[in-house]
């Protein structure tokens, strides 16, 4: 992969990282708001809604944290010169796939095989 494409993908990953960090912060703030409303809940329905909102924010935060780890891993691979290789078959991951999902660990063929199992 040439330097221009690596730079482009690194910029995409950095933008994604900033977005995920913002989303994690927002989810934490919204969870705190749900916690504070819990004390003001008037009835069972309010309590249930607050608990549901809290669960949603926790799940979103966990998904964003996992994606942030994948993004960091991809950024490290760029620095180490290992970026863009399938972790299963060691072939190059297509540039089209990397532009859509720059932290892809598997090529399309290997990913398809994983999903069929």
Helices and strands as residue ranges (DSSP letters): H 3-40, H 44-80, H 95-100, H 108-116
